[in-house]
Amino acid sequence: MAYKREIEIVFDVTSFRPGGVNSQIDLWYIADCREKDPLPRTVEKDFFLQCIRDYIRALKQSTTKIPELLSVVQQSWDRATKVASQIRRVNSTFPTQVRKTSDSSIEIVTSLLVVPLHTRVQVTLELQNHNITKALDMNIASSVAVVYGEHFNVNKIGEFLASKIGRQMGAMEDDWSDIFVELHRRLLARGRK
């Protein structure tokens, strides 16, 4: 069974009957193989897919209804694609890399170059999957470092990011790209004072 022609789930329906025994559930990314409009695999998509897969494989299948399983996969993948879209938009304005740091976390590292001030600020957003009771329930932590140039109060920058992006995935609906553009503008204005 495929969802949005992006992911495919395979499971044994008999395992979801009362008294059934858990069987293997597979969840794959298939959008990179489709003929029309293929979507490349990315680090973040692989990470989110792994988190969803781990969650659904841990479910007690005999007490779970198939519509519940499909709903979890659908809602989780929708959240995952929204975050992947946010990352893609930030990367279109500022160089951004995504790194998997563990089975339960990734880092999104964005570099803001403030050319008039000869300054480079690196912002790292860490997405940590803490809650195994929900497929994609991520905490977001930010850290900021001035790589070179002007000295900025990195704690204030971190507070700004937390107030705009939030500390939980999906808590805030603001566009991350707009937030980073605003941060860049503020750094430029602050440095000129």
Backbone bond lengths (Angstrom), bond angles and torsions (degrees), N, CA, C in turn:
res aa  C-N    CA-C-N  psi(-1)  N-CA   C-N-CA  omega(-1)  CA-C   N-CA-C  phi
1 M - - - 1.438 - - 1.532 107.38 -
2 A 1.338 117.43 130.78 1.461 122.04 -177.20 1.527 110.15 -109.48
3 Y 1.326 114.92 151.36 1.462 121.14 175.90 1.525 108.13 -123.98
4 K 1.323 116.09 122.58 1.462 124.35 179.61 1.532 112.89 55.10
5 R 1.315 116.88 22.37 1.460 121.56 -177.35 1.531 111.20 55.32
6 E 1.343 116.17 26.14 1.464 120.87 179.85 1.521 112.46 -115.50
7 I 1.336 116.27 -39.30 1.464 119.88 179.73 1.523 109.15 -130.06
8 E 1.315 114.37 156.54 1.460 119.97 179.72 1.523 108.74 -131.93
9 I 1.323 115.42 133.21 1.463 121.22 177.68 1.529 108.44 -115.25
10 V 1.327 114.72 137.01 1.463 121.38 179.11 1.520 107.52 -129.62
11 F 1.336 116.07 126.49 1.466 120.53 179.61 1.521 109.59 -152.28
12 D 1.327 115.17 164.10 1.464 122.50 179.11 1.528 107.91 -95.45
13 V 1.323 117.16 115.06 1.465 120.87 -176.37 1.526 112.50 -63.82
14 T 1.316 118.38 -26.48 1.471 120.10 -179.03 1.527 111.71 -67.85
15 S 1.316 117.76 -22.55 1.468 120.85 178.28 1.522 111.90 -70.05
16 F 1.323 117.08 -17.86 1.460 121.40 -177.33 1.529 112.27 -94.79
17 R 1.307 116.65 8.82 1.467 121.06 174.53 1.520 108.53 -87.56
18 P 1.340 117.95 152.15 1.472 119.65 177.22 1.529 110.84 -54.82
19 G 1.317 115.59 131.96 1.460 121.08 -179.77 1.516 113.76 83.47
20 G 1.328 116.96 -0.88 1.464 120.54 179.79 1.522 111.60 -70.02
21 V 1.311 115.53 157.41 1.463 122.45 179.39 1.527 108.47 -99.06
22 N 1.340 116.50 137.28 1.461 120.13 178.48 1.522 110.93 -55.16
23 S 1.313 115.40 138.47 1.461 121.27 174.81 1.528 107.97 -127.97
24 Q 1.311 115.69 170.54 1.463 121.53 -177.60 1.526 110.83 -63.55
25 I 1.327 116.58 134.69 1.462 122.21 171.63 1.518 105.90 -115.04
26 D 1.318 116.70 128.55 1.460 120.69 178.14 1.518 109.75 -111.75
27 L 1.319 115.01 143.29 1.458 122.17 178.56 1.521 106.60 -138.70
28 W 1.322 116.31 119.84 1.459 121.33 -175.86 1.512 110.91 -125.58
29 Y 1.340 114.07 156.11 1.457 121.74 171.70 1.521 107.07 -91.66
30 I 1.322 117.44 122.79 1.466 120.78 -176.21 1.523 113.30 -119.48
31 A 1.324 118.43 -4.10 1.467 120.85 -175.03 1.523 112.83 -67.89
32 D 1.330 117.43 -21.66 1.462 119.49 179.68 1.526 112.23 -78.79
33 C 1.326 117.41 -12.21 1.470 121.98 -177.67 1.524 113.35 -103.28
34 R 1.308 117.14 -8.07 1.466 117.86 -176.16 1.534 110.24 -74.13
35 E 1.323 115.05 151.59 1.462 120.70 -175.85 1.524 112.28 -73.43
36 K 1.326 117.08 -42.28 1.458 120.78 -177.63 1.528 109.77 -98.29
37 D 1.314 116.35 126.50 1.467 123.75 177.56 1.529 113.08 52.25
38 P 1.333 118.22 58.35 1.469 118.44 177.89 1.526 110.97 -65.59
39 L 1.318 116.06 145.20 1.464 122.42 177.66 1.525 107.86 -112.28
40 P 1.331 117.48 125.96 1.464 119.10 -176.25 1.525 112.32 -67.43
41 R 1.322 114.67 153.64 1.468 121.54 172.09 1.517 107.51 -71.50
42 T 1.309 116.35 139.83 1.462 120.47 175.35 1.520 108.74 -128.93
43 V 1.315 115.56 163.28 1.464 120.61 179.66 1.522 110.31 -58.30
44 E 1.340 116.14 -44.92 1.462 119.03 -176.72 1.533 111.94 -67.42
45 K 1.326 117.83 -39.07 1.470 119.69 178.54 1.527 110.78 -64.97
46 D 1.329 116.60 -43.13 1.472 119.86 176.98 1.524 111.15 -60.61
47 F 1.333 116.03 -41.96 1.462 120.73 179.82 1.528 111.10 -63.01
48 F 1.325 116.89 -49.46 1.463 120.28 -179.32 1.529 110.87 -62.60
49 L 1.315 116.09 -41.37 1.462 120.34 178.27 1.529 110.93 -60.43
50 Q 1.328 116.41 -41.59 1.467 120.25 178.22 1.529 111.02 -63.22
51 C 1.335 117.39 -41.80 1.470 120.68 179.00 1.529 111.05 -62.80
52 I 1.332 116.23 -43.68 1.469 120.29 179.01 1.525 109.74 -64.44
53 R 1.328 116.31 -45.48 1.467 121.42 -179.47 1.525 110.67 -59.90
54 D 1.329 117.09 -46.00 1.468 120.36 179.47 1.523 111.14 -59.92
55 Y 1.330 116.06 -40.74 1.456 120.26 -179.07 1.528 111.44 -65.81
56 I 1.331 116.86 -49.44 1.471 118.44 -175.70 1.525 111.78 -70.42
57 R 1.317 117.23 -27.85 1.470 119.39 176.90 1.526 111.68 -71.31
58 A 1.330 116.88 -23.93 1.467 120.97 -179.86 1.529 112.68 -85.14
59 L 1.330 117.45 -10.00 1.468 120.50 179.78 1.523 111.23 -64.72
60 K 1.308 115.47 144.99 1.472 119.64 171.23 1.525 105.66 -81.96
61 Q 1.295 115.83 104.65 1.461 121.68 -169.80 1.524 113.37 -64.45
62 S 1.323 118.23 -34.43 1.471 120.05 -176.83 1.528 112.60 -68.58
63 T 1.329 118.08 -18.72 1.469 120.85 178.57 1.528 112.10 -108.07
64 T 1.307 116.58 4.66 1.464 121.80 -179.93 1.522 108.84 -107.39
65 K 1.307 115.60 134.95 1.464 120.19 176.74 1.533 108.18 -86.61
66 I 1.310 116.45 145.39 1.466 121.15 -178.52 1.530 111.59 -58.30
67 P 1.346 119.95 -42.52 1.470 118.57 176.79 1.541 112.82 -59.56
68 E 1.343 117.40 -33.67 1.470 120.49 176.71 1.525 110.29 -65.04
69 L 1.323 116.49 -44.51 1.464 121.48 178.11 1.520 110.48 -58.56
70 L 1.318 116.29 -49.26 1.464 120.78 -178.18 1.522 111.51 -65.79
71 S 1.319 117.16 -35.43 1.462 121.31 177.52 1.528 111.30 -64.89
72 V 1.328 116.47 -42.70 1.471 120.57 177.76 1.523 110.23 -61.00
73 V 1.320 116.39 -45.78 1.466 120.53 -179.82 1.523 110.08 -63.07
74 Q 1.323 117.02 -45.25 1.465 121.48 -179.35 1.524 111.52 -61.61
75 Q 1.328 117.39 -52.71 1.461 120.76 -177.95 1.524 111.55 -63.04
76 S 1.316 116.76 -40.99 1.461 120.62 -179.57 1.522 111.26 -66.45
77 W 1.324 116.98 -43.06 1.461 119.38 -179.64 1.528 110.65 -68.03
78 D 1.320 118.03 -36.24 1.465 120.64 175.95 1.527 110.64 -61.02
79 R 1.332 117.18 -42.57 1.472 120.70 177.02 1.526 110.44 -64.38
80 A 1.318 116.10 -41.58 1.466 121.01 -179.23 1.524 111.37 -62.93
81 T 1.331 116.95 -44.50 1.464 119.21 -179.41 1.523 111.40 -69.23
82 K 1.321 116.84 -29.52 1.465 119.75 176.46 1.531 110.15 -66.49
83 V 1.324 117.20 -44.75 1.467 120.40 178.29 1.527 110.38 -66.02
84 A 1.327 117.67 -41.28 1.467 120.85 178.10 1.527 110.47 -60.72
85 S 1.318 116.62 -37.94 1.460 121.26 176.99 1.530 111.04 -66.32
86 Q 1.331 116.58 -40.45 1.470 120.90 176.79 1.532 109.76 -59.53
87 I 1.324 116.42 -46.13 1.467 121.32 -179.41 1.525 110.16 -62.28
88 R 1.324 117.34 -43.98 1.465 121.66 179.95 1.530 111.09 -60.88
89 R 1.335 117.13 -40.62 1.466 120.41 179.55 1.524 111.66 -68.53
90 V 1.327 117.33 -40.38 1.471 119.69 176.80 1.524 109.12 -61.59
91 N 1.328 116.81 -43.66 1.464 121.65 -178.59 1.526 112.34 -64.03
92 S 1.315 118.21 -25.44 1.465 120.23 178.64 1.527 111.45 -72.10
93 T 1.334 117.68 -18.51 1.459 121.96 179.56 1.525 112.09 -107.85
94 F 1.322 116.89 -41.20 1.463 122.24 -178.11 1.525 109.17 -129.29
95 P 1.343 117.54 138.43 1.470 119.20 178.74 1.529 110.95 -55.83
96 T 1.322 115.93 126.86 1.465 121.51 -175.51 1.521 109.82 -136.44
97 Q 1.327 115.18 136.66 1.461 121.37 176.02 1.523 108.57 -124.40
98 V 1.317 115.58 146.03 1.464 121.23 176.06 1.520 107.32 -116.46
99 R 1.338 114.90 130.20 1.463 120.78 179.70 1.515 109.02 -128.00
100 K 1.317 115.16 136.41 1.458 119.92 173.38 1.526 107.00 -82.96
101 T 1.331 116.86 123.49 1.463 120.63 -178.07 1.520 112.20 -100.89
102 S 1.327 117.16 -22.12 1.465 121.85 176.04 1.525 107.62 -164.97
103 D 1.318 116.50 -178.61 1.465 119.56 177.57 1.522 112.17 -67.46
104 S 1.336 116.55 -17.02 1.462 119.53 -176.81 1.529 113.44 -118.78
105 S 1.340 118.07 10.37 1.468 118.10 -179.62 1.527 112.53 -153.43
106 I 1.330 113.97 152.16 1.460 122.06 171.87 1.517 108.28 -133.91
107 E 1.332 115.35 158.15 1.461 122.01 174.46 1.520 108.71 -116.51
108 I 1.319 114.60 137.78 1.456 121.69 174.50 1.524 105.09 -113.09
109 V 1.323 116.80 111.31 1.464 121.80 -173.68 1.525 108.43 -109.26
110 T 1.335 115.41 119.16 1.457 121.93 -177.67 1.521 109.45 -119.15
111 S 1.324 115.36 136.32 1.458 121.50 -179.12 1.525 109.49 -108.78
112 L 1.335 115.97 122.80 1.459 121.54 177.76 1.521 108.02 -107.91
113 L 1.318 116.34 115.44 1.452 121.64 178.39 1.521 107.98 -98.65
114 V 1.333 115.92 119.45 1.463 121.66 179.02 1.526 105.63 -104.31
115 V 1.328 116.23 86.41 1.464 123.43 -168.82 1.527 113.48 -57.01
116 P 1.348 120.62 -49.38 1.465 119.23 -178.16 1.535 113.48 -59.46
117 L 1.315 117.35 -24.17 1.465 121.23 -178.53 1.527 111.76 -100.91
118 H 1.331 116.60 2.16 1.473 121.32 -177.49 1.529 110.12 50.27
119 T 1.322 115.11 50.03 1.467 121.49 -174.03 1.526 110.16 -131.42
120 R 1.321 113.84 142.05 1.467 119.77 174.03 1.517 108.35 -127.38
121 V 1.335 115.09 126.20 1.459 122.12 179.15 1.527 107.48 -115.39
122 Q 1.323 115.36 133.24 1.466 120.49 178.76 1.520 109.32 -110.43
123 V 1.322 115.67 124.75 1.460 122.16 179.24 1.528 108.09 -110.96
124 T 1.324 115.71 129.03 1.460 121.11 177.93 1.520 108.97 -117.99
125 L 1.314 115.76 123.64 1.464 121.60 173.04 1.520 106.64 -105.88
126 E 1.321 116.35 123.31 1.462 120.24 177.32 1.517 108.63 -105.20
127 L 1.317 116.00 123.97 1.460 122.08 175.43 1.517 107.29 -101.86
128 Q 1.329 115.45 119.18 1.466 121.92 -175.70 1.519 108.87 -118.94
129 N 1.318 116.87 122.61 1.462 121.80 177.93 1.524 108.00 -87.15
130 H 1.340 116.55 94.02 1.465 121.41 -176.55 1.514 113.54 -89.90
131 N 1.304 116.61 -32.06 1.457 119.92 -168.35 1.519 110.73 -101.59
132 I 1.297 116.71 107.04 1.466 121.20 -179.25 1.532 111.64 -77.00
133 T 1.338 118.19 -8.31 1.465 119.88 -179.38 1.525 112.26 -81.54
134 K 1.303 117.52 -11.81 1.460 121.84 175.54 1.517 106.93 -130.68
135 A 1.307 117.11 140.14 1.458 121.04 -172.21 1.526 113.32 -59.53
136 L 1.306 118.59 -47.35 1.459 120.68 179.82 1.517 109.36 -130.10
137 D 1.293 115.96 81.37 1.456 122.53 177.88 1.521 106.05 -118.70
138 M 1.325 116.41 88.66 1.461 122.04 -171.24 1.518 112.06 -102.16
139 N 1.320 114.94 139.85 1.453 121.51 168.03 1.519 107.65 -92.07
140 I 1.327 116.53 146.93 1.459 121.66 178.71 1.522 108.05 -118.89
141 A 1.324 116.05 126.00 1.465 121.80 175.60 1.521 107.45 -123.47
142 S 1.319 116.29 138.83 1.461 119.26 179.17 1.518 110.16 -115.18
143 S 1.317 115.03 148.06 1.460 121.24 171.73 1.521 106.84 -136.86
144 V 1.317 115.17 147.38 1.457 121.08 -175.01 1.517 108.68 -130.38
145 A 1.318 116.29 139.90 1.461 121.25 176.37 1.523 108.72 -138.67
146 V 1.333 115.86 137.92 1.455 120.88 171.95 1.527 105.59 -88.69
147 V 1.316 116.41 113.78 1.463 121.00 -176.97 1.522 109.81 -73.84
148 Y 1.331 116.54 -45.18 1.466 121.39 173.97 1.521 108.75 -159.63
149 G 1.341 115.63 160.97 1.459 121.13 176.66 1.520 113.07 99.54
150 E 1.331 115.24 -148.63 1.470 123.12 -177.85 1.525 111.59 -52.43
151 H 1.309 115.14 147.77 1.464 119.45 175.63 1.523 108.36 -94.45
152 F 1.307 115.84 118.86 1.455 122.39 177.60 1.519 108.69 -111.53
153 N 1.323 115.59 156.36 1.460 120.81 176.50 1.534 107.76 -77.27
154 V 1.327 115.64 99.02 1.466 120.21 -175.36 1.526 111.93 -65.94
155 N 1.328 117.30 -27.60 1.471 119.71 177.17 1.526 111.09 -65.65
156 K 1.332 116.33 -40.53 1.473 120.61 178.15 1.532 110.74 -65.25
157 I 1.327 115.82 -39.38 1.465 119.41 178.07 1.529 109.48 -63.46
158 G 1.324 116.72 -42.65 1.467 121.45 177.60 1.517 111.95 -61.04
159 E 1.341 116.89 -41.35 1.469 121.07 177.74 1.532 110.91 -64.11
160 F 1.334 115.77 -40.88 1.460 120.58 177.89 1.529 110.30 -59.70
161 L 1.332 116.09 -47.33 1.471 120.24 -179.83 1.524 111.54 -63.01
162 A 1.330 116.80 -43.10 1.471 120.37 179.87 1.527 110.86 -63.02
163 S 1.338 116.91 -36.84 1.466 119.65 -179.34 1.525 111.85 -71.39
164 K 1.321 117.11 -27.78 1.466 120.95 -177.92 1.531 113.09 -93.65
165 I 1.333 116.32 -43.29 1.466 120.53 -176.97 1.521 110.99 -88.20
166 G 1.325 116.09 -34.47 1.457 121.06 -177.83 1.514 111.10 95.93
167 R 1.315 115.87 174.79 1.460 121.35 -179.54 1.531 112.15 -108.52
168 Q 1.345 116.31 -1.25 1.471 122.50 177.85 1.515 107.81 -129.93
169 M 1.314 116.32 139.64 1.455 120.22 178.05 1.528 108.76 -62.44
170 G 1.324 115.69 128.04 1.455 120.63 179.13 1.515 113.99 88.90
171 A 1.353 117.54 -2.59 1.464 120.06 -178.43 1.525 111.23 -69.94
172 M 1.315 116.42 -37.91 1.459 121.26 -178.73 1.525 108.41 -115.86
173 E 1.300 115.85 147.38 1.464 120.28 -177.08 1.524 112.60 -104.58
174 D 1.345 117.73 3.48 1.459 120.41 -178.62 1.524 110.73 -65.10
175 D 1.318 115.31 149.71 1.459 121.49 177.33 1.527 108.49 -75.47
176 W 1.324 116.95 122.79 1.465 121.01 -177.31 1.525 111.56 -60.65
177 S 1.315 117.48 -35.51 1.457 120.61 179.52 1.527 110.42 -61.65
178 D 1.333 116.84 -43.79 1.466 120.63 177.47 1.525 111.04 -62.56
179 I 1.322 117.16 -37.18 1.468 121.63 179.25 1.525 110.15 -64.68
180 F 1.331 117.15 -43.93 1.463 120.10 179.54 1.527 111.52 -68.60
181 V 1.324 118.00 -36.35 1.466 121.02 175.46 1.525 109.61 -63.42
182 E 1.333 117.11 -43.19 1.465 120.57 177.54 1.524 110.99 -63.90
183 L 1.319 117.97 -41.30 1.462 121.36 177.00 1.523 110.38 -60.96
184 H 1.318 117.32 -44.40 1.469 121.48 178.51 1.528 110.07 -59.54
185 R 1.327 116.43 -44.77 1.469 121.16 179.11 1.523 110.81 -61.54
186 R 1.333 117.53 -42.81 1.467 121.80 179.43 1.527 111.63 -65.46
187 L 1.324 116.77 -40.00 1.468 119.97 178.10 1.521 110.36 -63.36
188 L 1.308 116.23 -42.34 1.459 121.15 178.70 1.526 110.76 -63.11
189 A 1.329 117.59 -46.06 1.468 121.87 179.70 1.523 111.23 -65.66
190 R 1.322 117.32 -42.03 1.472 122.01 -179.05 1.524 110.72 -65.66
191 G 1.303 116.87 -39.06 1.460 120.96 -178.79 1.507 113.45 -70.40
192 R 1.312 117.89 -26.82 1.470 121.65 -178.85 1.519 112.54 -77.86
193 K 1.343 117.32 -14.74 1.473 120.36 -177.62 1.504 111.29 -70.95
